[in-house]
Amino acid sequence: MRYANLGIPVFPCVPGGKQPLTPNGFHDATSVARVVHRWWQRTPDANIGLPTGASTGILVVDVDVHAGGSGFDSFERARAEGLADKWGWMVRTPSGGIHAYYPVATDHEQRSWQVPSAHVDFRGDGGYVIAPPSRIEVDGVRKAYGVIAVTTQPAKAVDATKLRQFLEPPRQTPAPPPTGLLAKGCRPEALARTVALAPEGGRNHALFWASCRMVENGLSRPDAVGFLMPAAQYAGLPDREIESTIDSAFRIASRLGPGSGLGPTQRSEAIQL
């Protein structure tokens, strides 16, 4: 009710979670007091969903902390570059991360995005966050979102495009693998590098191609995984997809056996990066 009375649209989410309880999710958010009152009468312990972007005038940089890593280093580097330093208030999340709140830039739309490699997400137009004092279950314990800092200086909108480019610099498209790369004696490091630098849309194909070449080169599956797993992770592929693609390549290439033959990769087997 306090959010609604301040004119900030909100909507209910499942108790202890982030899933909306409204039919259209954050699109149903409102600051109409009677509607908000009715929602929370129905589910008193519902979490508070807060849309981001033009509808609320709020942008949020979400710094994640989880078993796979922490986004604090990336966030601090961005702040040092002046890309995320003018936040208005700071919220501690149940996982130990933070939500940094910024005002909206009124002149253009800024859509939500994620950069998993930096463990930093952006919530703008088309997104929402869970607002204090909501609680989320972490390792079986419900922990609350809480405001930990409020600036005394004027807050400034974050430039989401520049921030994303800083956190995830555009990759240069590498040249296709040289035609002289032999199936026998080819360098696993070169194959791994091809996978790591593969552009979006060709990453899985590059991984499959490199895995087949390693089979032909006589590498065991554990050795191939040792070279290709870190490379594919760097390219942005999830672990389950990486393992599935390598397994598929080993099944198919092993069945083909000598049919692939030694020598340069055939044109029909080549990939375009």
Sequence and secondary structure as in RCSB ss.txt:
>XXXX:A:sequence
MRYANLGIPVFPCVPGGKQPLTPNGFHDATSVARVVHRWWQRTPDANIGLPTGASTGILVVDVDVHAGGSGFDSF
ERARAEGLADKWGWMVRTPSGGIHAYYPVATDHEQRSWQVPSAHVDFRGDGGYVIAPPSRIEVDGVRKAYGVIAV
TTQPAKAVDATKLRQFLEPPRQTPAPPPTGLLAKGCRPEALARTVALAPEGGRNHALFWASCRMVENGLSRPDAV
GFLMPAAQYAGLPDREIESTIDSAFRIASRLGPGSGLGPTQRSEAIQL
>XXXX:A:secstr
 HHHHTT  BEEE TBS  BSSTTGGGG B  HHHHHHHHHHSTT EEEEEEBTTTTEEEEEE EETTEESHHHH
HHHHHTTSS   SEEEE TTS EEEEEE  TTS  B EEETTTTEEEE BTEEEEETT EEEETTEEEE EEEEE
 SS      HHHHHHHHS          TT BSSS  HHHHHHHHHT  TTSHHHHHHHHHHHHHHTT  HHHHH
HHHHHHHHHHT  HHHHHHHHHHHHHHHHHHGGGG SSB  GGG    
